[in-house]
Amino acid sequence: MIRNIARLITAKVAILLIPIAAICSLAGFNGLFAAQADAQATTNFRVPLVYGYQADPMMTYYNGNYYLYVDDQLGYNRMRKSPSLAGIGSAASEVFYVGSGGVKPGVNCVFMFHWSSSWYQYCGDGSGGTLVLKSATDDPSSAYSYLGELDVPTGYTGYAEWPFQVGSQIYMLFTNNATSTTLHSIWAAKFSDPVTRTGAWSIIATPSSGTGSWECGDSRCIDEGGSVVVHGSNAFLLFSAGGYESPDYCVGMLTASTSSDLTVQSNWTKSSGCVVARNNSASVYGPGSALWFKSPDGTQDWIVYHVKTSTANQRNGDDRKLEAMQVTWDGSGNPVFAAPYAVDTYHTLPSGDPGDELSAPSVSSWGSTRLNVDVIGTGNNIYQNFWTSGGVGWSGWSTVGTTPPNGAALGPASISRQSNYMDMFVPTDSLIYRQTWNGSTWGSWTSQGGPSPSCCIGSVAGSRAAAATSVSSRVDVFDLGLDHALWQNTWISGSGYSGWTTSLGYPSDAEFIGDPAAFSRGTNSIDVFMRGNNGDIYTETWNGTAWSGWADIGSCPPGNASSPTVASWGSANLQLYERGRDGNIYQMIWNGTSWGSWTSLGAPTAGAVSDPSAYSRVSNWTDLFTRGADGKIYSSYWNGTSWSAWSSFGEP
């Protein structure tokens, strides 16, 4: 069915930083954050849109941002928000609703609908019913409350409950989940508002059956879903046909006059075959779950959908990736669809899209006189701007090493275990890749694989990596597994990497989402941090022999909207940073004994849009970075007494 699991979360990541010796005197550090020249925005976006294996997307553009969520194996309501389609894959993944009483409604949200200054979410409850959620404000990423169960046809369970509006009339679509494949049909009913049905349910599309039918991929005859756009005097409804696991799964279309009753099957005309089908020449198959959305300036119609990257009849969702394409219109007012794209290709952004890839910044150092800031830039390359003491200042943005395989999907994480040496870890193509700086050149990229939990298929990285080094002969790398646990891969000098052999699990009251942070405060000491699906931050400490077990340290007052990042200037100091749902950056400090209270550090104008990154270069000094809503990198620093104002740091 449409909502079957796909692989991998994408989210953005927190950075891992190592304490270093004094970088320079405070006087010599003046001007560190002088504004850099801004680069021209990118004009292209990359497919797949989101890192890893994902399916069944929902996309809308509203008030300056794209909003996206997808069905994936990690589950939960995680929404991505980005002013550019180019940045949606590296945007932070926010949890907007967690159920009470151990129930997690919204594990499979399939649609969002705007009506009367509120947003409504329609989410599978895991047993064939549909939960309706309502936003607190007109912001699609605000908190949601539970309204109740959607009224569906009597005697049926189902999925893909999607509303649409024609004039003042709201219609609701429903796909039944009957065991007989010939009964997987699309129903429609009239509603007076997003939750109140006023007309009878009726079937508007039933799949044809028999050998060779285009609606029977993998011999499963199914019509499911339904996303509607109005163009001229007609409504165009896209649905998915066949078994989602089949390479012949495809997008079909129903067309009806907007002046007709859209709950009457005879008023709809079904396409004679797929309107978006497999593209063998591009090695992509089974396109489905196509939903309409508008370009930022409202002049173009687009669809977001998933494709398969294998021809296997594969039901675990491992082979599905997200794409988007513009749909044009012919002289008769009918849609013209392109063929699905090959993965790892670039395409022109929607009209009015500002073009920014929005990677969170990463901060590191390989010596007391140098500071590095790394981000994803144009072409999914890694860009770096480094500062050198002695009056040299900032280098300006330039690419770091070679392009990672298939481009960097999420921002980098870097670690320096000795002077003038760095390991950089980047997620790309669902795996973690590493390249090393040896003091003069960058080495080639090598795959570090990803966790291989017994629950799941293959070796797949679930997030951006984190790394820490407690002694120069050891590096510990951490990544989220598809089992919601944190996994560890350890490098020992003379032995190499252990592989992802150690699971740190997750706490009993939450499962992990997002990206890890890690830090070493001294020899044989590592602190790791993860975000739980309940919104809290959890931490665990390694003492050189064993891990302590997970402890819940809460969340900033407005709730966290990012993965954590951590910095330190000594064995009795830890500084935890996260982005709040209000767009501000928050800090909480551990003094060697206990954690203090959360403090807001404010944010750049219009708020922060990425995970923060922090680095403590000397005792009682911390440099803090984030992305602003304008796409630029911004910085603030603690000088031992107060935080500076946020200032622009430019972008590559």
Sequence and secondary structure as in RCSB ss.txt:
>XXXX:A:sequence
MIRNIARLITAKVAILLIPIAAICSLAGFNGLFAAQADAQATTNFRVPLVYGYQADPMMTYYNGNYYLYVDDQLG
YNRMRKSPSLAGIGSAASEVFYVGSGGVKPGVNCVFMFHWSSSWYQYCGDGSGGTLVLKSATDDPSSAYSYLGEL
DVPTGYTGYAEWPFQVGSQIYMLFTNNATSTTLHSIWAAKFSDPVTRTGAWSIIATPSSGTGSWECGDSRCIDEG
GSVVVHGSNAFLLFSAGGYESPDYCVGMLTASTSSDLTVQSNWTKSSGCVVARNNSASVYGPGSALWFKSPDGTQ
DWIVYHVKTSTANQRNGDDRKLEAMQVTWDGSGNPVFAAPYAVDTYHTLPSGDPGDELSAPSVSSWGSTRLNVDV
IGTGNNIYQNFWTSGGVGWSGWSTVGTTPPNGAALGPASISRQSNYMDMFVPTDSLIYRQTWNGSTWGSWTSQGG
PSPSCCIGSVAGSRAAAATSVSSRVDVFDLGLDHALWQNTWISGSGYSGWTTSLGYPSDAEFIGDPAAFSRGTNS
IDVFMRGNNGDIYTETWNGTAWSGWADIGSCPPGNASSPTVASWGSANLQLYERGRDGNIYQMIWNGTSWGSWTS
LGAPTAGAVSDPSAYSRVSNWTDLFTRGADGKIYSSYWNGTSWSAWSSFGEP
>XXXX:A:secstr
 TT            B    S  S TGGGTTTT    B     EEEESSSSSS EEEEEEEETTEEEEEEE TT 
S EEEEESSGGGGGGS EEE    STT  TTTEEEEEEEETTEEEEEEE SSS EEEEEESSSSTTS EEEEEE 
   TT  EEEEEEEEETTEEEEEEEE  SSGGGB EEEEEESSSS B S  EEEE    STT TT GGG  BEEE
EEEEEETTEEEEEEEES TTSTT EEEEEEEETTS TT GGG EE SS SB  BGGGTBEEEEEEEEEE TTS  
EEEEEEEESS S   S TTEEEEEEEEEE TTS EE      SSEEEE  TT         EEEEEETTEEEEEE
E GGG EEEEEEETTTTEE   EE SS  TT  SS  EEE SSTT EEEEEEETTEEEEEEE SS B   EEEE 
   TTSSS    S  EEEEEETTEEEEEEE TTS EEEEEEETTTEE  S EEEE  TT  EEEEEEEEEEETTE
EEEEEEETTS EEEEEE SS B   EE    TT B S  EEEEEETTEEEEEEEBTTS EEEEEE SS B   EE
   STT B S  EEEEEETTEEEEEEEBTTS EEEEEE SS B   EE  B 
